Amino acid sequence: MRSGQRFLGAILLLLADTFCFGLTYFLVDLFQVYFPSGPRFLVYHNLGINVSIWVMLSLYLGVYRAYVEYKLDVLLRQSWRALVVQQLVVAFFLKWNTGHFYFEQVIFIKVGLLFFFIFAVRFLLLRIDYIIENRSNHFNRIGIYGLNLDAIQLASRFEMQYHGRKFAGIINEEKVLSRSEDVLPLYIQVLRAIDYAQEVNIRELFVCVPTHYIHDLNYLFQEAEKKFVRLNIVPSAMDQRRWAYPVQQELGIHFITHRVKPLDTLANRMIKRGFDIVFSAVVIVFVLSWLYPILAVIIKLQSKGPVIFKQQRTGRGNKVFWCYKFRSMRVNDASDRVQAVKDDVRLTRIGAFIRKTSLDEFPQFINVLLGDMSVVGPRPHMLYHSETYQRLVEGFTFRHFVKPGITGLAQISGLRGEVDGQEILQARIQKDIEYIENWNIIQDLKICFLTIYFLFVGDENAY
């Protein structure tokens, strides 16, 4: 499930917990109507005290953070701890305030109902979560190549942790080597494992082999990147070399990776997705809502064809999505292969204007809201160009490890427009890589501001 959806799920879980407290108080009060046993239980300031203490304890113990981070064992463990502590705190608070533990006749009914409702909500949510994850195929599948103590420990930890990534299992040598190839060098075996990972849709591969026999890690990382597989090397204990690569930690295991991306962390992805949702929703409501009917009439009057031009583009993980734009050209058969050039004869009069002012890009905020794109990121290419460029420029496929954007660092750096040479393409790719490796929300805000600035002052490369 996407990080934005996890965050929304955590908010819904908090609201559901609040509802559970209210329902419990209502049922206990209803019980006292038929079986009166002293003062009525449903006192609203008591309900407010219960909920307030519950929220504070849950936030302190990380109950909802555990759900967002897919640590569901922590979610269940901290939930019952928070509930026990919360009930003790409330009991002693009311004892101090009223001089007696409140309504001993119904305390066990209340606690029993609370435990039932709180955990029923969690198991229902986890079930829905599991169904959505499987049907929408948002799992980041993980595989392990190698069979040693590190591999077994890592596999056991992955199997115990449900965190939005599905453990595909250990890839043994039989799956990547034939019987006559059991003496192949280790780096060849790892290359075969990368190919196998791509075939079975494994997006992240941990390699647990004696790394002191591998002399060119850079080549392995590059090959994995081309196949959209994130490669992590778990160094062997006897390998004491100082690796010139970032070292990270996963479930207590240290490993070497090629590039460290700020957007690998859940918190950063949540921040970026939250910004995307708010920004795109504002644009759709306050700009696209009136811009669409105006441009629709003009586009229809100037040429035949649909108002919205949709084209398949390459997205994150090399997945294909439909990218939306206001149609700026007459309908033609070359739109999926030939880029727009300066003074392109295919452009309509309104098309030339909306491309110059970037108004044609505004329907892509719908793509952002749907989760296919981000407001800021590498620009998505049509499928033909993606296939061509990745053969020409090293590092091109690294752009596809994040969502493509409506605008980006390359666009505000004067690298917008037609790709008329490999030098321009290389410069664009370097800017995209620079953006991904140094992402922060302040940079996104700066890029958005400069994009709006160029929207008004004009950009000579916009055509």
Steps between C-alpha positions, in 0.01 A plus 500: 500500500632843420635711783222760464241226536680363810493844660130534422446152643670604825268801530196277438631259764521785752142604418387136527662471844316813613175348372577180695520699824173677424325173409627333817369780720164489320462123545600507866256785560230300321583204724447719808159608375379142524716401797536813714793481738581844628595816311465501122820413318465728196658820626635692203793660674609148603478395136712800402759411766514140375547597137755773575718270710471227237612731219797632699616152603451359149704778344771463766520122452495531120180304440399685184859547384537121511209465257643758259840324512343154445620378844176321572638283780601825673153642428325214682749485786496872568121516465430268792774664706352844433153373590613344830699808602218729391245317714729507803569872456128577465410285801755666729414845365132453585593339832696813588223726370192324645640296788407159358566284198218581266206263472657167584177333388567575133880539483561147369228533239652827385857368479388181324304691238788740442748220441256325267419810292859633484645171376202418277564830319867412458441151365234633262738772382783252449270274300391787276865607477603153385226482235587844361873422492447178304246637255682826426844329479681779684729257679869564466612141453825410672730211417824365648775332302741278688473245775703577809435611856439864400249394233310275743489770768384764253234267354360416844474869585331586171246222555416637845471863388201613295598845376352539154767284342428142410780254562533280191748260662861393461620456143717190498764415241271245331273783383775697327759240400491178305677188622798566274544856632554438869858629482422838343664806663292661771442824311351298209274322748386834639428625145286192442321566829426858387354370173288250691380773737385707204316202350303426819433868583732525800573871550763473772770234517727432797815311403658294778817349348873521583551852367880484517480298178314780321731769362266730303193590701438809287424286195252289698323808631474645148357179356246475780398862448438438129261221595324711768624275779639664810813304586624474860825317575538345846878494554651182638649509849852427371483789253675787675534734201383859531222514244453828313122460515231604748442247778145460628327279754190285460360306797841489664689398183752740345515513121657700219285680246578706193314821570326632809172671411330724757167377362585147617386605848130476580487841670635679190264314269208597722606866496536500122171317442318732739635802313397343167144436618448849644666684208323303226162525674535879526595531131215274386237682708612859449663494153416192294128527588462819292798458266371171357168627354665809351780307328264218403286736292801663329675167429182353350443808282853494355539129418319169513584252771479456876566785744729285715795329337606189686822315438673206662807608694759321713444538874656380821639148481476517120123460528289650222227753577274730299628859511240773437551833321286754319526412132728753329543330160281383222434129524796319337660155489848615614407629845631188678845517341581854387559780749366848448759732342516874458239627251353150476247491216276267701427769760170685496490872584365438848739204527803721443375738770425239768832325442687830524323580829499136624122505534488171310656327802223587748297175453804317638396617847235228463788254450654636820179455697469144366854424617661439159703820511638754743492879475881505488718225353668381180282563195340182362594396149287328240570125483699515177736761637544317832612189315736705281652723766581225748731348239673833441554646847630325810282563803185573298299224669583640845238768429235228511561419866279800589175637362531726194408864549314782327805718551852429618851621565597447137207711378586804714870464408445588134484140381139498389388434145621285214780248557718579198815321609650257747673783685167665586355164600798426726467840667131437567570159650768645728256761627237231564750287691612806697137568593431141612819466706452837674124517537342714768164673524660847493651415161156396372352832614785689334452312170125570509563870562750525212265308271222751570750782445600365156132449424453879512834623362521234230752232409671497160514119509123467548340402169 
